[in-house]
Amino acid sequence: MGKFGFRKLMIFIILSATVAIAYQIPYLRYTFYDQMMEVLKLNNTQMGIMATAVSLTSTLCYPIGGFFASRFSIRSLICITLAAFVGLTVWYAFTTNYIMLLIIHVLYGFFGIATLWSAYLSGIRKLGTQDNQSTLFGSSEATRGIVQTVLGFAFLGVMGISLTPQIGFRWLLLVSAGVTAVFLFLALIYLPKGQSTDEDTSVQEQSEKCSWMDVLKNKGVWILTIMIMGAYTIWSMGNGYLTTYTVQVLNISPSLASTLGIVRSYIIVFLAGFLGGWVLDRFTFKGKAFLIMFSTVIIAYLGVMLTNKLIPICIGITLVLAFIANVMKSTYWSTMDQAGIPVYMTPLATGVISFIAFMPDFALPPIFGAILDKAAAAGNIASGFNMIFLIIIAFSVMGIVGSILLTRRTQKINSEKELLVEETVG
């Protein structure tokens, strides 16, 4: 990271900040779940459906995003994304109509993925080399954490000084739109209009020639799909429900829960990104690192379920969970080299992997919402959360399987490279 020139650093910051904004505004429920239910007059099931609106659209758009990223410049795609988010967020600020809210979240899902996701991953991957991919992706995640932390505390401040939650939530969204407009202006200035080097041009040409069948035949794509599905589900569902768990089960105040949610969702991202990325680059086989992390997650969730009467300990475990989940999320894309996915295949490969691996993001929220509503009606909300945690543990087991397969894949690739070198020297 220290070798970056100013313009390259600005590209890195703009890409990271754009994703930070795109994955904070539609997911405000991570830190303002209970406040949103009050302001928007929604129940748990409706909150789950609204989450599904953005997540289902996002999932369907991953292949589209892969295609766009292989055909159009990063600058065009990023600027379109930022402009769309400015308009949608202003609209969001001035409506409480449930149908309109669903439409807004569908459009958030489209522009957050189709014009952003694969373009972002391709742009970040091209900024580094094979030796520093975990550090690069981890640093990007950490930068996203910094942006989201600043915005998160700004949102808390806006909500705190407002006369009513309704007014506070409206100004929260308008502040979001203003910040997004600033990064749109920076993107127009600093993002390159075309390919900056001959190497970039060569990679772009190979990307355009790469077909969906080439991607589907790559074993590494399927291995990462399994591992990333497990890791992403742990991160997404953990962020989505640990905050409200502390309110509904541990009985802490919504404002304190939101503060802890910001710590889990944003501040810890900073530590997990920089530290986790640096540590992972020290592993010869990154699959082994993920195996350790998935195993730790299983133990931690069991700990949460067993310590809900010991509030300080339980909260501490949720913070540990957040750290591990964010280390995995910030670095799992850095394993593409070890999985044998070439750089030119990044746009389409990330589209395919994301399309399949992130399916639980739209499938689980309505199920979890119904589980919680049923448990609440039965007078035992804790049992509903325990069921959710057991489902997350099942995805952790899936992640362990993917980690083992990734390790074997990396060992095979390294052996083939060594054999090729020996034959060449011989």
C-alpha positions in Angstrom: 0.0 0.0 0.0 2.9 2.3 0.7 4.1 2.1 -2.9 0.9 3.7 -4.2 1.2 7.0 -6.0 -1.4 9.7 -5.2 -3.7 8.9 -8.1 -3.6 5.2 -7.5 -4.3 5.8 -3.8 -7.3 7.9 -4.8 -8.6 5.2 -7.0 -8.3 2.7 -4.1 -10.1 5.1 -1.7 -12.9 5.9 -4.2 -13.5 2.2 -5.0 -13.5 1.3 -1.3 -15.7 4.2 -0.3 -18.2 3.6 -3.0 -18.8 0.0 -1.9 -18.9 1.2 1.8 -21.7 3.6 1.0 -23.5 1.1 -1.3 -23.5 -1.5 1.4 -24.4 0.8 4.3 -27.5 2.7 3.2 -29.6 -0.3 2.1 -28.5 -2.2 5.2 -29.3 0.4 7.9 -31.2 -2.3 9.8 -27.8 -3.7 10.9 -27.5 -0.8 13.4 -31.0 0.8 13.4 -33.3 -2.2 13.3 -35.6 -1.2 16.1 -35.7 2.4 15.2 -36.5 1.6 11.6 -39.4 -0.6 12.7 -40.8 2.4 14.6 -40.2 5.1 12.0 -41.4 3.0 9.0 -44.1 1.2 11.0 -42.9 -2.3 10.1 -42.9 -5.7 11.8 -40.1 -8.3 11.8 -41.5 -10.1 8.8 -41.9 -6.9 6.8 -38.3 -5.9 7.7 -37.2 -9.3 6.4 -39.1 -8.9 3.2 -37.6 -5.4 2.6 -34.2 -7.0 3.2 -35.0 -9.7 0.7 -36.0 -7.0 -1.9 -32.5 -5.7 -2.0 -30.8 -9.1 -1.5 -32.8 -11.0 -4.1 -32.2 -8.3 -6.7 -28.6 -8.2 -5.8 -28.2 -11.9 -6.2 -29.9 -11.9 -9.6 -27.7 -9.0 -10.7 -24.3 -10.6 -10.0 -23.9 -12.3 -13.4 -25.1 -9.0 -15.0 -22.4 -7.2 -13.0 -19.8 -9.7 -14.2 -20.8 -9.1 -17.8 -20.8 -5.3 -17.4 -17.4 -5.3 -15.7 -15.9 -7.3 -18.6 -17.3 -4.9 -21.2 -17.3 -1.4 -19.7 -14.8 0.8 -17.9 -14.7 0.9 -14.2 -15.1 4.7 -14.3 -18.4 4.5 -16.1 -19.8 1.8 -13.8 -18.7 3.5 -10.6 -20.1 6.9 -11.6 -23.4 5.4 -12.6 -23.6 3.6 -9.2 -22.9 6.8 -7.2 -25.4 8.9 -9.2 -28.1 6.3 -8.8 -27.5 6.1 -5.0 -27.8 9.9 -4.7 -31.2 9.9 -6.3 -32.5 6.8 -4.6 -31.5 8.0 -1.1 -33.2 11.3 -1.5 -36.3 9.5 -2.6 -36.0 7.2 0.5 -35.8 10.2 2.8 -39.2 11.4 1.7 -41.3 8.3 1.8 -42.7 5.8 4.3 -44.9 4.0 1.8 -44.1 0.3 2.0 -44.4 -0.4 -1.7 -42.1 2.5 -2.5 -39.7 1.3 0.1 -39.6 -2.1 -1.6 -39.0 -0.4 -5.0 -36.2 1.7 -3.7 -34.5 -1.4 -2.2 -34.9 -3.3 -5.4 -33.1 -0.5 -7.2 -30.5 -0.3 -4.5 -29.9 -4.0 -5.2 -29.5 -3.4 -8.9 -27.1 -0.5 -8.8 -25.2 -1.9 -5.9 -24.3 -5.0 -7.8 -24.9 -4.8 -11.6 -22.9 -1.6 -12.0 -20.6 -1.9 -9.0 -19.6 -5.2 -7.5 -17.5 -7.0 -10.1 -16.1 -3.6 -11.3 -15.0 -3.0 -7.7 -13.4 -6.5 -7.2 -11.6 -6.3 -10.6 -10.3 -2.8 -9.9 -9.0 -3.7 -6.4 -7.4 -7.0 -7.6 -5.6 -5.1 -10.5 -4.0 -2.7 -8.0 -1.9 -5.4 -6.4 0.1 -8.5 -7.1 -0.3 -12.2 -6.1 1.8 -11.7 -3.0 -0.2 -8.9 -1.4 -3.8 -9.7 -2.4 -5.0 -10.4 1.2 -3.4 -7.2 2.4 -4.9 -5.2 -0.5 -8.4 -6.6 -0.1 -8.1 -6.4 3.7 -7.0 -2.8 3.5 -9.9 -2.0 1.2 -12.3 -3.6 3.7 -10.7 -1.6 6.5 -11.1 1.6 4.4 -14.7 0.7 4.0 -14.9 0.3 7.7 -13.5 3.7 8.3 -16.0 5.4 6.0 -18.9 3.4 7.5 -17.7 4.1 11.1 -17.6 7.8 10.5 -21.0 7.7 8.8 -22.4 5.4 11.5 -21.5 7.8 14.3 -22.7 10.8 12.2 -26.0 8.9 11.8 -26.2 8.3 15.6 -25.6 12.0 16.2 -28.3 13.1 13.7 -30.8 10.7 15.3 -29.8 11.9 18.8 -30.3 15.6 18.2 -33.5 15.3 16.2 -36.8 16.2 17.7 -38.4 12.9 16.6 -37.1 9.6 15.2 -38.9 10.4 11.9 -37.1 13.7 11.4 -33.8 12.1 12.5 -34.1 9.2 10.0 -34.9 11.6 7.1 -31.8 13.8 7.8 -29.7 10.6 8.2 -30.6 9.7 4.7 -30.0 13.2 3.3 -26.6 13.2 4.9 -25.9 9.9 3.2 -27.0 11.4 -0.2 -24.6 14.4 0.3 -21.6 12.2 1.1 -22.4 10.0 -1.9 -22.5 13.1 -4.1 -19.0 14.1 -2.9 -17.5 10.7 -3.9 -19.3 11.0 -7.3 -17.4 14.3 -7.9 -14.1 12.6 -6.9 -14.8 9.7 -9.2 -15.3 11.9 -12.1 -11.9 13.5 -11.5 -9.7 10.6 -10.5 -10.9 7.4 -12.1 -9.2 6.8 -15.4 -11.4 6.9 -18.6 -9.6 3.9 -20.2 -7.0 1.3 -19.5 -3.9 2.9 -18.0 -1.2 0.3 -19.0 -0.5 -2.2 -21.8 -0.9 -4.9 -19.2 -4.4 -3.6 -18.3 -5.3 -3.5 -21.9 -4.2 -7.2 -22.4 -6.2 -8.3 -19.3 -9.2 -6.4 -20.6 -8.9 -8.1 -24.0 -8.7 -11.5 -22.4 -11.7 -10.7 -20.2 -13.8 -9.9 -23.2 -12.8 -13.2 -24.8 -13.5 -15.2 -21.6 -16.8 -17.1 -21.7 -19.2 -18.2 -19.1 -18.3 -21.8 -19.9 -14.6 -21.1 -19.2 -15.6 -19.9 -15.8 -18.0 -22.8 -15.0 -15.2 -25.3 -15.9 -12.8 -23.8 -13.4 -12.8 -26.0 -10.2 -11.6 -23.0 -8.1 -14.8 -21.1 -8.9 -16.9 -23.9 -7.3 -14.5 -24.3 -4.3 -14.7 -20.6 -3.5 -18.4 -20.6 -4.0 -18.8 -23.1 -1.1 -16.3 -21.3 1.2 -17.6 -17.8 0.5 -21.2 -18.9 1.0 -20.3 -20.1 4.5 -18.3 -17.0 5.3 -20.7 -14.4 3.9 -23.7 -16.0 5.6 -21.8 -15.8 9.0 -21.1 -12.1 8.4 -24.4 -11.0 6.9 -26.8 -12.9 9.3 -24.6 -12.1 12.3 -24.6 -8.4 11.5 -28.3 -8.6 10.8 -29.4 -10.2 14.0 -26.8 -9.8 16.7 -27.7 -6.2 17.3 -31.4 -6.9 17.9 -30.5 -10.0 19.9 -28.8 -7.8 22.4 -32.0 -5.7 22.7 -34.6 -8.5 22.7 -32.7 -11.2 24.7 -30.0 -9.3 26.7 -32.4 -6.4 27.3 -30.0 -3.6 26.7 -31.3 -0.3 25.3 -31.7 0.2 21.6 -29.3 3.2 21.5 -26.6 1.1 23.3 -27.3 -1.8 21.0 -26.9 0.5 18.0 -23.6 1.7 19.3 -22.4 -1.9 19.8 -23.7 -2.6 16.3 -21.6 0.2 14.9 -18.6 -1.3 16.7 -19.3 -4.8 15.3 -20.2 -3.7 11.8 -17.7 -0.9 11.2 -15.0 -0.3 13.8 -14.0 -3.9 13.9 -13.9 -3.9 10.1 -11.0 -1.5 10.4 -9.0 -3.9 12.7 -10.1 -7.0 10.9 -9.2 -5.6 7.5 -5.7 -4.4 8.2 -4.7 -7.0 10.7 -6.5 -10.0 9.1 -5.2 -9.2 5.6 -1.6 -8.9 6.8 -1.8 -12.2 8.8 -3.5 -14.1 6.0 -0.8 -13.2 3.5 1.6 -15.0 5.9 -0.2 -18.3 5.4 1.2 -20.5 2.7 -2.2 -22.1 2.4 -5.0 -19.6 3.0 -7.5 -22.5 3.2 -6.0 -23.5 6.5 -6.5 -20.0 7.9 -10.2 -20.2 6.9 -10.5 -23.6 8.4 -9.4 -22.2 11.8 -11.7 -19.3 11.6 -14.8 -21.3 10.7 -14.1 -23.7 13.6 -13.8 -20.7 16.0 -17.1 -19.3 14.8 -18.9 -22.5 15.7 -17.5 -22.4 19.2 -18.3 -18.7 19.6 -22.0 -19.1 18.5 -22.4 -22.0 21.0 -20.9 -19.6 23.6 -23.5 -16.9 22.8 -26.3 -19.3 23.3 -24.9 -20.6 26.6 -24.1 -17.2 28.1 -27.2 -15.1 27.5 -27.6 -14.7 31.3 -24.0 -13.4 31.6 -24.5 -10.2 29.6 -20.9 -8.7 29.6 -19.5 -12.1 28.5 -22.1 -12.6 25.9 -21.5 -9.2 24.4 -17.8 -9.9 24.4 -18.4 -13.1 22.4 -20.5 -11.2 19.8 -17.5 -8.8 19.3 -15.2 -11.8 18.8 -17.6 -13.2 16.3 -17.7 -9.9 14.5 -13.9 -9.7 14.3 -13.6 -13.2 12.8 -16.5 -12.7 10.4 -15.0 -9.5 9.1 -11.5 -11.1 8.7 -13.1 -13.7 6.5 -15.3 -11.3 4.6 -12.4 -8.9 4.0 -10.0 -11.6 2.7 -12.0 -14.3 1.0 -11.7 -12.7 -2.5 -7.9 -12.7 -2.0 -7.9 -16.5 -2.4 -8.7 -16.3 -6.1 -5.0 -16.8 -7.0 -4.7 -19.8 -4.7 -7.9 -21.3 -6.2 -6.5 -21.0 -9.7 -8.7 -18.2 -11.0 -6.7 -16.0 -13.4 -7.0 -12.2 -13.3 -8.7 -11.9 -16.7 -11.5 -14.2 -15.4 -12.2 -12.0 -12.4 -15.3 -10.1 -13.7 -17.2 -13.2 -14.8 -15.9 -15.5 -12.0 -16.9 -13.0 -9.3 -20.3 -12.7 -10.9 -20.9 -16.5 -10.9 -19.5 -17.0 -7.4 -21.5 -14.1 -5.9 -24.7 -15.2 -7.6 -24.6 -18.6 -5.9 -22.7 -17.9 -2.7 -24.9 -14.9 -1.7 -28.3 -16.6 -2.2 -28.8 -17.1 1.6 -28.7 -13.3 1.8 -32.2 -13.1 0.3 -33.5 -16.5 1.3 -32.8 -16.4 5.0 -34.1 -13.0 6.3 -37.8 -13.7 5.8 -37.3 -17.2 7.3 -35.5 -15.7 10.2 -38.1 -13.0 10.6 -40.9 -15.6 10.7 -38.9 -17.6 13.2 -38.6 -14.6 15.5 -42.2 -13.6 15.2 -43.3 -17.1 16.0 -41.0 -17.3 19.0 -42.1 -13.9 20.3 -45.8 -15.0 20.0 -44.9 -18.0 22.1 -43.2 -15.8 24.7 -39.7 -17.2 24.2 -37.8 -15.0 21.8 -34.5 -16.5 22.9 -35.5 -19.8 21.3 -36.0 -18.1 18.0 -32.5 -16.6 18.1 -31.0 -19.9 19.1 -32.6 -21.5 16.0 -31.1 -18.8 13.8 -27.7 -19.4 15.4 -27.9 -23.1 14.8 -28.6 -22.4 11.1 -25.5 -20.1 10.9 -23.4 -22.9 12.5 -24.6 -25.2 9.7 -23.2 -22.7 7.2 -19.9 -22.7 9.2 -19.6 -26.4 8.6 -20.1 -25.8 4.9 -17.3 -23.3 5.1 -15.0 -25.8 6.7 -15.6 -28.2 3.8 -14.7 -25.3 1.3 -11.6 -24.5 3.3 -10.3 -28.1 3.1 -11.0 -28.2 -0.7 -9.2 -24.9 -1.2 -6.1 -26.1 0.7 -6.0 -29.2 -1.5 -6.5 -27.2 -4.7 -3.6 -24.8 -3.7 -1.3 -27.8 -2.9 -2.1 -29.3 -6.3 -1.5 -26.0 -8.2 1.8 -25.5 -6.4 2.9 -29.0 -7.2 2.1 -28.6 -10.8 4.1 -25.3 -10.9 7.1 -27.0 -9.2 6.9 -29.9 -11.7 6.8 -27.5 -14.6 9.9 -25.6 -13.3 11.8 -28.9 -12.9 10.9 -29.9 -16.5 11.9 -26.5 -17.8 15.2 -26.6 -16.0 15.8 -30.2 -17.0 
